């Protein structure tokens, strides 16, 4: 485990934590909590990256890099992001993606559990379990399992999944957690462009992530003016942690809510000739 401290070299005092699959996922999905802690005296953010970054696509100046070289590049980029975002800590667990995706491999869940028990953040964020990237879903599932193992009094008071490879705009509005991302726009972009190995290789995650935040804010309420100019959508995971549903049963409930909402409008407005 690699722990990088941009500020004070201590894990205590961390209030907000994001557990993500890859270097740059934190900056894509968790700018809301990053910005909330950015210049705060009583809040501190930590980012946790679970995988080692070895399998990332590479083009341009990185086209001939080996997996080991890419690991070094991506670790350094994540540490630079931690400097820019004023994180209390950037923690990289360094697991191969295949280990995280293997439900029989206990080490990733144990490492996440040990971190959570040590730090005990009040606010915890991870991937959306309806994400289309399998490693993202696996990290979310390992994190959920780790939180469920925690004693109730040690668990975070807020536990939210956020969007990267699949947006959560399809959730009915009543089910959305809206995360304000409007503060510090220059920092928001710099946090994304620091991951040069990703954004300069033909995938403009910086433009896409920031554009989605603007789109979320504008298209959120069809009949009201915008109260926020930039936001991410999330889904509350605490009912899953506290309840007896499987993750599949849990997310299927929200998919059913979406289906019911669409059907209700279509059936009400349909003219049967």
N, C-alpha and C positions, 0 to 999 in steps of 0.2 A: 504494500500500500504506500502510495506517494502522497504526502500531505504538504501542501504549499501554503505558507502564511504570508499574504501580502501586507498585512497590518501586524497586530499583536500576535505573538506566537502562542496562542492558547485556543482551545476549543470551547471553553466555557463562555457563556454570554451569547452564544449563537441562538437566535430566535427563529430564523427562517432557513429552511434547507430545501434544496431541490436535488432529487436523485434521478439521474438521467443515464441513458445508454451510452451516448457518444460525446466526445468533445464537440462543442457548438450547440448541442441540444438544449443545454441550460439557457444559453443566451437567446435561443429561438423561442422557448416556451415560458421562461420564468422571468421576463424582464419586469413584470409587475412587482413581485417580491424583491427583486434586486433593487429597483428604484425606490421602494419603500424603505429599504435599509441604507440607501446610498449615502446620505448625509445625516443619518440619525445617530443620536447619542445613546439611545437605549435599545436599538435593534441592530442585529448583525446577521449577515447572510453567509451561508456556506453552500458550495456546489459540490456534488458528488458525481463523478463519472465512473460507471461500473466497468465498461469494457476498455480494451487497450488501444483501440484505434487502428489495429493492424490491417483490417480488411477494407479500409476506405478506398473509394475509387480515386485514381490519380491521373492527371493530364498535365500538359505544359511543363513547367520546370520540375514538377514532381513525378513526371511520367515514368522515370526509370528508378524511382526510389524503391528500395526493398521494404518489406513489412516492418523490419526493425527500424529503418530510417523513418518511416511514416509514424511509428509510435513516438519517436523522439520529437518529430515536428509537431504532432498533435498535442502532446503533453506540454510543449513549450507554448503553443498557441493558447491552450486553456489557462496556463499560468499567467500569460499576458492579459487574458480576459479578466482574470481575478484581480489583477492590478488596476485595470481600467474601471471595473465595477465596484472596487473597494470591498471585495469579499473579505470576510474574516478568514476563510480558509477555502482552498480548492483541493479536494480529496479525490485521488484517482486510484481505483481499486485494481485495475489492470487485468481483469479477467478476459480470456478469449470469448468472443461472441458465442461460439458453440457451447461453451460451458454454461453461459447464462441461459441459453435456450434449452438446455437439457434439464427436464424436470427432475431427473434423478440425481443431479449434481447439487449438493447441499451448500457448497462453499459460498456462492454469491449471497444467498439468503442469510447465512450466518454472519457474513461480513457486514451486510446492511443492518442486521439486528444489533450486532455489537456496537456499531456506530450510533444507532438510534438510542440505545441504552446509555451510551457514554455522553452523548450531546443533549438528548431529549429536547428537540426543537418544539416550540409551540405551534409552528406553522410548517407543514410538510407538503411538498409538491412532487409529482412524478408524472409519467406518461399516461396518456389516455388508453384504456384497454380496448378501445375500438380502433386504435391506430393501425395502419396497414403495414408498418414495418415490424417484422416479427421480433427483432431484438428489443424494440421499444416495448412491445407488449410483454415480453419476458421480464424485462426490468420492472415494469409496473406490477406484475404478478409476484415477483420475488419481494418487492417492497411491501405490497399488501400483506403477504404472508408474514413478513417480519413484524409489521405493526400489529397484526392479530396476535402474535406471540407475546407482545409486550404486556406487562401488567397494566390494567386500565388506568391507574393513576400516572403512569409514565408515558402514556400515548400522547401524540400531539392533539391539540384541541381543534385544529383545522387540518384536513387532509384532502387535497384536491388534485385531480388529474387534469393535465393540460394538453394542448394540441400542438403537434408537429407535422406528422405525415398524413394525418387526416383531421380536418377541421371538425369542431364541435358545433358548427352553426346549425346542424340538423336537429339538435336537441330542442324540444319545445322550450319556450322562454322561461317557463316556470321551473325548469330543470337546470337552467344554465347558472353557473357561477361566473359573474362578470368581473374580470380583473383589469383594473385601470392601468394602462401602459403609456399614458400621455406625458409623464414627466421625463425630463432630461432626454429629449430626442437625439441630441448629438451623441450622448453616451450610448443610447440604444443602437445607433448605427455602427458606432465604433466597436461595440462588443461583438457585432456580427462580422464586420470586415476584418477583424484581427485574425479570423480563421481563414487565412489566405489559401491554405491547401484545399479548401472547400469552395470558397466563393470565386476564386480565380480559375477554377477548372471547369467552368461551364455550368455551374449550378449557383445562381444568384440568390442564395438563401437570405441575404440581407434585404434585397428588394422584396422578395416574396413574403418574408416574415413581417416586415413593416407594413407592406401593402395589405396583408390580411388583417392586421390590427386596425388599420383605418377602415377597411371594409366591414369588419365586425361592428365597429361603432356606428357607422352610417346605416347599415342594413339591419341593425338590431330591432329598432322600433319603427314600424312602417307609418304610423300616424302621429309620431311625436318628433320634436326637434332633438338633435343630439345633445345628450347631457355630458358625453365624454367623446373626445375626438379619436381615441385609440384604445382598443381593448383586446384582451385574449378571453376566450371562453374556457371554462373549466367545468368539471363534474365533481360533486361532493362524494368522496369515497368513505366517509365515516359510517353511513348506513351499511355498507358492505363489511366494514371491520366489525361493527357491533352485531350484525345479524348472522343468520345461518345460511344465506344464499351462497352458491358458488359464484365466482366471477362471471361465468357465462350467463347464469340466471339473472344476475344483477344487471349486466349491460343489456340483456334481452328485454328486461322490463322497460328500459328507456327507448329501445328500438320500437317496442310495442306502443309506447306513448306517442312516438313520432308517427307511426303508422295510423294510429287512431286519430290524431290531429289532422293529418292529411285527408283521411277518409271522411271525417266529419264535414270538412269544408266542401270537398268534391261532391259528396252526396247531397248536401244542402243546396248547392248551386246548380246541380245537374238537371237539365230538362229532359225528361224521358219522352221521346217522340213515339 
